[in-house]
Amino acid sequence: MTDKLAAPLWIPSAERIASANVTAFRLAAEKRWGRSLPDYDALHEWSVASPEQFWVSVWEEGGVIGERGERVLVDGDRMPGAKWFPDARLNFTQNLLRSRDARDALVFWGEDRVQNRMTHGELYRAVAHFVAALRDMGVEKGDRVAAYMPNMPETVIAMLAAASIGAIFTSASPDFGVQGVLDRFGQTAPKVLIACDGYFYGGKTIDVLGKLGDIVRQLPSVKHVVVVPYVHAEHDLKGIPHAHMWADFIAPFHFVDDIAFEPLPFDHPLYVMYSSGTTGVPKCIVHCAGGALLQHLKEHRLHADVKPGDRLFYFTTCGWMMWNWLVSGLAAGATLLLYDGSPFASDNQILFDYADAEHMTHFGTSAKFIDAAAKFNLKPRETHSLASLRVMMSTGSPLVPEGFDYVYRDIKADLQLASISGGTDIISCFVLGSPVLPVWRGEIQCRGLGMAVDVWDDEGRPLRGDKGELVCTKPFPVMPVGFWGDDDGSKYHAAYFDRFPNVWCHGDFCEITAHGGLMIHGRSDATLNPGGVRIGTAEIYRQVERLEEVVESLVIGQDWPPQNPNDVRVVLFVKLREGVKLDDALVARIRQTIRDNTTPRHVPAKVLQVADIPRTKSGKIVELAVRNVVHGRPVKNLEALANPEALSDFRDRAELAD
């Protein structure tokens, strides 16, 4: 049998390497700084060894609009505490609204129900109108503007308008319940709330005006509510305090056709993002404009090879940081392809239909979407052209090696498959793809430029070819400004810096491979530890979800024995295809598959069938919530879950699993 690891799944052509943005960047850096940077490894080494030079090059090559100032990095040996570009002045929105021409800026599909588009000129004018309306309503620098919105053009317009003033933007998707929204916006106290009237999902129309009224009545900070018409032709706003329709809000300002961009410090707050909140009220993570701009320019241009005119898509909601990442694509000159609804609308074909219809160059999705497409036996390579598609990106959970096989076999053979990983904590990536490197089966291509990523053991020693903690040993510009309301910084410090002093510990269980790539094996706090041996949950998911009968799975370590726990046993929950029941034969096959492909330690002591797997709004499964339920502990924030009812199937499992 041929060893699937013997050769890469994809190797960029010489022409592709020569034309890549990162190649031009590398050659420019050699000339600018008098360095020899012959390949990606040398470029990465320089980027972390000489961060001042590297980030100046990102600023210059990215064409950042603003005053950079003389100083680049102050207190560069402190984490947290480093200060980037302390003398700089820039405006995030100005850097995204670089054009006013007639090319597409935004294209929007709301399932198969709504389609529209907006040119760069139209987008600029729409933002100008909204800026004028916000200023008229008294919005100032530092105020919060919140969106309870789908991923649609009005959300982008509202964010750009807020950021042009120096207001701080924060968002949640309309599938959040009332308490989930209050848990987030109740902490950040927005002055203005932009909200839709409803949304489409799976062919259904879901109204949100009732929830919106409940939310606004419990948010005393909100002085104005702007309602965006999406699913209804007529609207009764009597039950929503301070409400205006979008058109009425901006109507007095249609004569405005220019924007006065506020020049702001590099570290001026741009976004408040929220942790998943499955263990309590979400943490409010504050990100700065300069850091987000530089990091996203680097990732779009140098890692995803986004060029002016490219058509960038990521399947995301406004409750996930990938929305913020997507919108920054405007700074790289991309057209944004926005989508709201089920990724499996139109007989599971909607996203591939979108790719063909709009000449998509970059297709961003989740590992779970790729897994599901494979289970559905979709073969876009046979049913769609995908001629323009160059890059496919995957995040949200580790992409298993079989997912790599599926993409290259059934989607497209000649594309860069970039598995990426980072998070809300840094609104970007630690590890991701590169257009000039090969793609190896099951591996993330590389560490991000400017990111001093390593893998350490429990004693803080670097590991190669073994699993440990993903750390970043030097500061980077997109580190959070802090947590909202954490005045002394103690919560921020505890979240990332308590484990290893002066080193960012991200909480991922990871390894660096022989190829210099990376594999994420799950969250450190969900790592299993039977008999004192650390096992990443992704190692088990990879094997279980290869089986045709299994749709999804979730694994936890259960304290065992329960009366005097000094060890854990592995308990596996499986969601099976419709009509399939978990019998002894299937349990035996699951266990044997795990044993044959991992180690006896990985084999679950119990395998149990459940109706559904609980997950967050952004689609991540919640091992910790299930572990708490199984151990009889409360789950503190059910509002953070997309399907909290799924947890009921896990209650009393401690007894059932005996």
C-alpha positions in Angstrom: 0.0 0.0 0.0 1.3 3.5 -0.9 2.1 5.6 2.2 -0.3 8.6 2.0 2.3 10.6 3.9 5.1 10.0 1.4 4.2 13.0 -0.8 2.3 16.2 -0.4 -1.3 16.4 -1.5 -0.5 19.7 -3.3 2.6 21.5 -4.4 2.4 25.0 -5.7 3.7 25.5 -9.2 6.8 27.6 -9.9 4.5 30.1 -11.6 2.3 30.3 -8.6 5.2 30.8 -6.2 6.7 33.5 -8.4 3.4 35.4 -8.6 2.5 35.1 -4.9 2.3 38.2 -2.8 4.5 36.7 -0.2 7.3 36.2 -2.7 7.2 39.9 -3.7 7.1 40.7 0.0 10.1 38.5 0.7 12.2 40.0 -2.1 11.2 43.6 -1.0 12.2 42.8 2.6 15.6 41.5 1.4 16.2 44.8 -0.4 14.7 47.0 2.3 16.7 45.5 5.2 19.7 44.0 3.5 18.8 40.4 4.5 19.1 37.0 2.8 15.7 35.4 3.0 15.8 32.5 0.5 12.6 30.7 1.6 9.6 30.8 3.9 11.5 29.3 6.8 14.1 32.1 6.6 11.3 34.7 6.2 9.5 33.4 9.3 12.7 33.3 11.3 13.5 36.9 10.4 9.9 38.0 11.1 10.1 36.8 14.8 13.7 37.7 15.4 13.3 41.2 13.9 9.7 42.2 14.6 10.3 45.9 14.2 11.6 45.4 10.7 8.9 42.8 9.8 5.9 44.8 10.9 7.2 48.0 9.2 7.4 46.0 6.0 3.8 44.8 6.5 2.8 48.4 7.0 4.6 49.6 3.9 3.9 46.7 1.6 0.2 46.7 2.7 -0.1 50.3 1.8 -1.4 51.3 5.2 -3.0 54.8 5.1 -1.8 56.8 8.2 1.1 58.2 10.0 3.4 55.4 11.2 5.6 57.4 13.6 9.2 56.7 14.5 8.8 54.1 17.2 7.7 50.6 16.3 7.9 48.6 19.5 8.2 49.7 23.1 8.7 47.3 26.0 9.0 44.4 23.5 10.0 42.1 26.2 6.7 42.3 28.1 3.7 40.1 27.6 1.3 41.7 28.2 2.6 45.3 28.2 4.3 45.6 24.8 3.3 48.7 22.8 3.2 48.7 19.0 3.6 51.9 16.9 2.9 54.2 19.9 3.2 57.4 17.8 1.0 56.2 14.9 -2.3 57.7 13.8 -4.6 55.8 11.4 -8.3 55.1 10.8 -9.4 51.5 10.2 -12.3 52.4 7.9 -10.2 54.6 5.7 -8.0 51.7 5.1 -10.9 49.5 4.0 -12.6 52.2 1.9 -9.7 52.8 -0.5 -11.8 52.8 -3.6 -14.9 54.5 -4.9 -15.1 52.8 -8.3 -17.8 50.7 -9.9 -16.3 47.2 -9.2 -18.1 44.9 -6.8 -17.3 45.6 -3.1 -20.0 43.4 -1.5 -22.1 40.6 -3.0 -24.8 39.1 -0.7 -26.8 35.9 -0.9 -29.5 35.1 1.7 -29.9 31.4 1.0 -31.8 31.3 -2.3 -34.2 34.0 -1.3 -32.2 37.3 -1.6 -29.4 38.4 -3.8 -27.9 41.9 -4.1 -24.6 43.6 -4.6 -22.9 46.9 -3.9 -20.0 48.7 -5.7 -17.1 50.3 -3.9 -18.6 53.7 -4.7 -22.0 52.7 -3.4 -20.4 51.3 -0.2 -18.5 54.5 0.4 -21.6 56.6 0.1 -23.7 54.2 2.2 -21.1 54.4 5.0 -21.0 58.2 4.6 -24.7 58.4 5.2 -24.6 56.2 8.2 -21.6 58.1 9.7 -23.6 61.3 9.4 -26.6 59.7 11.1 -24.5 58.3 13.9 -22.8 61.7 14.5 -26.2 63.4 14.5 -27.4 60.9 17.2 -24.4 61.9 19.4 -22.1 58.9 18.8 -18.6 59.8 19.7 -15.2 58.2 19.9 -15.2 55.4 22.4 -19.0 54.9 22.3 -20.2 51.4 21.5 -22.3 50.5 18.5 -23.8 47.0 18.5 -25.2 44.9 15.8 -27.7 42.0 16.2 -27.5 41.1 12.6 -26.9 38.5 9.9 -23.8 38.6 7.7 -25.2 41.1 5.2 -24.1 44.5 3.7 -25.8 46.7 6.3 -23.7 45.0 9.0 -20.5 45.9 7.2 -21.8 49.5 6.6 -22.6 49.9 10.3 -19.2 48.6 11.4 -17.3 50.8 9.0 -19.3 53.9 10.0 -18.7 53.3 13.7 -15.0 52.7 13.2 -14.6 55.9 11.1 -15.7 57.9 14.2 -13.7 55.9 16.6 -16.7 54.2 18.1 -16.3 50.6 19.2 -18.2 47.9 17.2 -19.6 44.7 18.7 -21.9 42.1 17.3 -24.0 39.0 17.8 -25.9 36.9 15.3 -29.7 36.9 15.4 -30.0 33.3 16.4 -28.8 34.3 19.9 -31.6 34.3 22.5 -32.5 37.3 24.6 -30.2 36.3 27.5 -27.3 35.5 25.3 -27.5 39.0 23.8 -27.9 40.6 27.2 -24.9 38.6 28.6 -22.8 40.3 25.9 -24.2 43.8 25.2 -25.2 44.2 28.8 -21.5 44.3 29.7 -20.5 46.7 26.9 -23.5 49.1 27.1 -23.9 50.2 23.5 -25.5 53.5 22.6 -26.8 52.4 19.3 -28.1 48.9 18.3 -28.6 47.9 14.7 -30.8 44.8 14.3 -32.6 42.9 11.5 -36.3 42.0 11.5 -35.5 38.3 11.0 -33.5 35.9 9.0 -33.7 32.8 6.8 -32.4 29.4 7.7 -33.0 26.1 6.0 -35.9 27.6 3.9 -37.6 28.9 7.0 -38.3 32.6 8.0 -37.4 33.4 11.6 -38.8 36.6 13.0 -36.7 38.4 15.7 -38.7 41.6 16.3 -40.3 40.1 19.5 -36.9 39.2 20.9 -35.5 42.6 19.9 -38.2 44.4 21.9 -37.3 42.3 25.0 -33.6 43.0 24.5 -33.9 46.7 24.1 -36.1 47.1 27.2 -33.3 45.5 29.2 -30.5 47.6 27.7 -30.9 51.0 29.2 -27.7 52.3 27.5 -29.3 52.0 24.1 -30.7 55.3 22.8 -31.4 54.4 19.2 -32.4 51.1 17.5 -32.0 50.9 13.8 -34.1 48.1 12.2 -32.9 46.6 8.9 -35.6 45.2 6.7 -34.6 41.7 5.5 -37.5 39.2 5.7 -40.6 41.4 6.0 -42.1 44.0 3.7 -44.0 45.8 6.5 -42.9 46.5 10.1 -44.6 47.4 13.3 -42.0 48.9 15.6 -44.4 49.9 18.5 -43.0 47.2 20.8 -39.3 48.3 20.3 -38.2 51.4 22.2 -36.2 54.0 20.3 -36.7 52.2 17.0 -36.2 53.7 13.5 -36.2 51.8 10.2 -32.8 51.9 8.4 -34.1 54.1 5.6 -35.6 56.6 8.0 -32.4 56.8 10.0 -30.3 57.8 7.1 -32.8 59.7 5.0 -31.8 63.2 6.2 -28.2 62.5 5.2 -28.4 61.4 1.6 -26.7 64.6 0.5 -23.5 63.5 2.4 -20.9 61.9 0.1 -17.7 62.2 2.0 -16.4 60.9 5.4 -14.2 62.7 7.8 -12.0 59.9 9.1 -10.8 60.3 12.7 -7.0 59.8 13.0 -6.7 57.5 16.0 -3.9 55.9 17.9 -2.7 52.4 16.8 -4.1 50.8 19.9 -7.5 52.6 19.9 -10.2 50.0 20.5 -12.0 48.8 17.3 -14.0 45.7 18.4 -15.3 44.0 21.5 -15.4 40.3 20.8 -16.8 37.7 23.2 -15.6 34.3 24.3 -17.9 31.4 23.8 -19.2 31.8 27.4 -19.9 28.1 28.0 -18.4 28.3 31.5 -20.0 31.6 32.6 -20.7 35.1 31.3 -18.6 35.6 28.2 -15.3 37.5 28.5 -15.3 40.8 26.5 -12.1 40.9 24.5 -11.1 44.3 23.3 -9.1 44.4 20.0 -7.4 47.5 18.6 -7.7 49.0 15.1 -4.0 49.0 14.2 -3.4 45.5 15.3 -6.4 44.0 13.5 -5.6 45.9 10.4 -1.9 44.9 10.2 -2.6 41.3 11.2 -5.4 40.8 8.7 -3.5 42.5 5.9 -0.6 40.0 6.6 -3.0 37.0 6.7 -5.0 38.0 3.6 -2.1 39.1 1.4 0.8 36.9 2.5 -0.9 33.7 3.7 -4.1 33.5 1.6 -2.6 35.4 -1.4 -5.6 37.7 -1.7 -5.0 40.1 -4.6 -7.0 43.1 -5.8 -10.1 41.9 -7.5 -10.2 38.5 -5.8 -13.5 37.3 -4.5 -13.3 36.3 -0.9 -15.9 34.2 0.9 -16.1 32.8 4.4 -19.1 31.0 5.8 -19.6 32.8 9.1 -22.1 34.6 11.3 -21.6 37.9 13.1 -21.2 36.1 16.3 -17.9 34.6 15.2 -14.5 36.3 14.7 -14.3 35.0 11.1 -16.8 37.7 10.2 -14.4 40.4 11.4 -11.5 38.7 9.5 -13.6 38.5 6.3 -14.5 42.2 6.3 -10.9 43.2 6.5 -10.5 41.7 3.1 -11.6 45.0 1.7 -8.2 46.4 2.7 -6.5 43.9 0.4 -8.7 44.9 -2.5 -11.0 41.9 -2.4 -14.7 41.7 -3.2 -16.5 40.2 -0.2 -19.0 37.4 -0.8 -21.4 37.5 2.1 -23.8 34.8 2.9 -26.6 34.3 5.4 -28.5 31.0 6.1 -27.9 27.3 6.1 -24.7 26.1 4.3 -26.8 23.2 3.0 -29.7 25.0 1.4 -30.7 24.1 -2.2 -30.1 20.4 -1.8 -26.8 21.0 -0.1 -25.4 22.8 -3.1 -25.9 26.5 -2.3 -22.3 27.4 -1.4 -20.8 25.6 -4.5 -23.5 27.3 -6.6 -22.4 30.6 -5.1 -18.7 29.8 -5.9 -19.5 29.3 -9.5 -22.0 32.1 -9.9 -19.7 34.7 -8.4 -16.3 33.4 -9.5 -15.2 32.8 -6.0 -11.4 32.7 -5.5 -11.2 31.9 -1.8 -13.7 29.6 -0.2 -13.7 29.7 3.6 -15.6 27.2 5.7 -15.4 24.9 8.7 -14.0 21.4 9.2 -17.5 20.3 10.1 -18.8 21.5 6.7 -16.2 19.6 4.9 -16.9 16.5 7.0 -20.6 16.8 6.4 -20.2 17.4 2.6 -18.2 14.1 2.5 -20.9 12.3 4.5 -23.5 13.6 2.0 -21.3 12.2 -0.8 -21.2 15.6 -2.5 -18.8 15.7 -5.5 -18.5 19.4 -6.5 -15.7 18.5 -8.8 -18.3 16.7 -11.0 -21.2 19.0 -10.5 -19.6 22.5 -10.6 -16.9 24.3 -12.5 -15.0 26.0 -9.6 -12.7 27.3 -12.2 -11.7 30.5 -10.3 -11.2 28.8 -6.9 -7.6 28.9 -5.8 -7.8 28.6 -2.0 -10.0 26.7 0.4 -9.7 27.6 4.1 -11.0 25.6 7.0 -11.2 26.4 10.7 -13.4 26.0 13.8 -12.1 22.6 14.7 -9.2 20.4 13.4 -9.6 19.2 9.8 -9.0 15.4 9.9 -6.7 13.9 7.3 -9.7 12.2 5.6 -11.1 15.8 5.1 -7.9 16.7 3.2 -8.4 13.6 1.0 -12.1 14.5 0.3 -11.2 18.1 -0.7 -8.5 17.0 -3.2 -10.5 14.0 -4.5 -14.0 15.5 -4.7 -13.8 19.3 -4.7 -10.7 20.4 -6.6 -7.3 18.9 -7.1 -5.4 22.1 -7.8 -6.0 24.4 -4.9 -4.3 25.5 -1.7 -6.1 23.8 1.2 -5.3 26.0 4.2 -6.4 24.6 7.6 -6.1 27.6 10.0 -6.3 28.0 13.7 -6.2 30.9 16.1 -9.3 32.4 17.7 -11.4 35.2 19.1 -8.6 35.8 21.6 -6.4 37.2 18.8 -9.1 37.8 16.1 -6.7 36.0 13.7 -4.5 33.0 13.4 -1.4 31.5 15.1 -1.0 28.9 12.4 -2.3 28.9 8.9 -1.6 28.4 5.2 1.0 29.6 2.7 0.7 29.8 -1.1 4.4 28.9 -1.5 4.4 25.7 0.7 3.2 22.2 0.0 0.0 20.8 1.7 0.7 17.7 3.7 -2.2 15.4 4.6 -3.7 16.3 8.0 -1.3 19.2 8.6 -1.6 23.0 8.9 1.0 24.4 6.6 2.9 26.8 8.8 3.3 29.2 11.7 2.1 32.7 11.0 4.7 35.3 10.0 5.5 37.5 12.9 4.1 34.9 15.3 6.7 33.3 17.6 4.7 30.1 17.9 6.1 27.0 19.6 4.9 23.9 21.3 6.1 23.3 24.9 5.8 20.6 27.4 4.6 21.2 31.0 8.0 22.4 32.1 8.3 24.9 29.3 10.6 23.0 27.1 10.2 23.0 23.3 8.8 19.8 21.7 9.2 18.5 18.2 7.1 15.5 16.9 5.3 15.3 20.2 2.2 16.9 21.6 2.2 19.9 24.0 0.9 23.4 24.6 0.7 25.9 21.8 2.5 29.0 23.0 3.6 32.3 21.5 6.9 33.5 23.1 7.0 37.1 21.8 4.5 39.9 21.6 2.5 40.5 18.4 0.4 43.6 17.4 -3.0 41.9 17.6 -2.8 40.9 21.2 -5.9 42.2 22.9 -5.9 45.6 24.5 -7.5 43.9 27.4 -10.8 42.6 28.7 -13.7 45.1 29.0 -14.3 45.9 32.7 -11.0 44.2 33.8 -9.5 47.4 35.1 -6.5 45.9 36.8 -5.8 43.4 34.0 -6.0 40.4 36.3 -8.5 38.4 34.2 -6.6 39.1 31.0 -3.3 38.0 32.6 -5.0 34.8 34.1 -6.4 33.9 30.7 -3.1 33.6 28.8 -0.1 34.3 31.0 -0.4 32.4 34.3 0.8 29.1 32.9 4.1 30.3 31.6 5.2 33.8 32.8 5.7 36.4 29.9 4.5 33.8 27.4 1.1 33.5 25.7 -0.4 30.1 26.4 -3.3 29.6 24.0 -4.9 26.5 25.4 -4.5 24.3 22.3 -3.0 20.8 22.4 -0.7 20.8 19.4 2.4 19.3 17.7 4.9 20.5 15.2 5.5 17.9 12.5 8.6 16.8 10.6 7.6 19.0 7.7 7.4 22.1 9.9 3.6 22.0 9.8 1.3 21.7 12.7 -1.5 19.5 14.0 -4.1 20.6 16.5 -5.3 17.8 18.7 -8.0 19.7 20.6 -8.3 22.1 23.4 -5.9 21.6 26.3 -8.7 22.0 28.9 -10.6 19.2 27.1 -7.6 16.9 26.8 -8.2 13.4 28.1 -5.8 12.0 30.7 -6.5 8.3 31.3 -3.8 6.7 33.4 -1.8 10.0 33.3 -1.4 9.9 29.5 -2.5 13.0 27.7 -4.7 12.4 24.6 -6.1 15.0 22.3 -9.8 14.6 21.6 -9.3 15.2 17.9 -7.3 12.0 17.7 -10.4 10.1 18.6 -12.8 12.1 16.5 -10.6 11.4 13.4 -11.1 7.7 13.8 -14.7 7.6 14.8 -16.0 9.9 12.2 -14.5 7.8 9.4 -17.2 5.3 10.0 -20.2 5.6 7.7 -22.7 5.2 10.5 -21.3 8.1 12.6 -22.4 11.7 11.8 -20.6 13.3 14.7 -19.0 12.4 18.0 -18.0 13.9 21.3 -15.6 12.5 23.9 -14.9 13.4 27.5 -12.9 12.1 30.4 -15.2 10.9 33.2 -13.9 10.9 36.7 -13.5 7.2 37.7 -14.4 5.7 40.0 -17.0 8.4 40.7 -16.9 8.0 44.5 -13.2 8.3 44.8 -11.9 9.7 41.5 -8.2 9.4 41.0 -8.3 8.7 37.3 -10.6 9.2 34.3 -12.1 6.8 31.8 -12.8 7.8 28.2 -16.5 8.0 27.4 -17.5 8.5 23.7 -20.9 9.8 22.6 -22.0 9.3 19.0 -24.7 10.8 16.8 -25.6 8.3 14.2 -27.2 8.5 10.8 -31.0 8.5 10.8 -32.4 5.0 11.4 -29.1 3.6 12.7 -29.0 2.2 16.3 -25.9 1.6 18.4 -25.6 -2.1 18.8 -22.8 -4.3 20.2 -21.4 -4.9 16.7 -21.1 -1.2 16.0 -19.6 -0.5 19.4 -17.0 -3.2 18.8 -16.2 -1.7 15.3 -15.8 1.8 16.8 -13.4 0.5 19.5 -11.4 -1.6 17.0 -11.1 1.3 14.6 -9.7 3.5 17.4 -7.4 0.7 18.7 -6.0 -0.1 15.3 -5.2 3.5 14.4 -4.2 5.0 17.8 -3.3 3.2 21.0 -5.2 1.1 23.6 -5.3 4.2 25.8 -7.6 5.9 23.3 -10.2 3.2 23.3 -13.4 4.4 25.1 -14.6 2.6 28.1 -18.1 3.4 27.1 -19.7 4.3 23.8 -23.2 5.9 24.1 -25.7 7.1 21.4 -27.1 10.6 21.7 -29.6 12.4 19.5 -27.4 15.5 18.9 -24.0 17.0 19.8 -24.2 20.3 21.6 -22.2 23.2 20.1 -21.6 26.9 20.4 -23.2 29.5 18.1 -20.0 29.3 15.9 -20.3 25.6 15.6 -17.7 24.3 18.0 -18.6 21.3 20.1 -18.6 21.9 23.8 -16.8 19.0 25.6 -16.5 21.0 28.8 -20.3 21.6 29.0 -20.9 17.9 28.5 -18.3 17.0 31.0 -19.9 19.2 33.6 -23.4 17.7 32.9 -22.1 14.2 33.2 -20.4 15.0 36.5 -23.6 16.7 37.8 -22.1 20.2 37.7 -24.1 23.2 36.3 -23.5 24.6 32.8 -23.4 28.3 33.6 -24.4 29.8 30.3 -26.8 27.8 28.2 -27.4 30.9 26.1 -24.0 30.4 24.5 -25.1 27.2 22.9 -26.8 26.9 19.5 -28.7 23.8 20.6 -28.8 23.7 24.4 -31.6 21.2 24.3 -29.0 18.6 23.2 -27.5 18.6 26.7 -30.6 17.0 28.1 -29.6 13.7 26.4 -26.4 13.7 28.5 -27.9 14.2 31.9 -27.6 11.4 34.3 -25.1 9.8 31.9 -22.7 9.2 34.9 -25.2 6.6 36.2 -26.1 5.3 32.7 -22.5 4.8 31.9 -21.7 2.6 34.9 
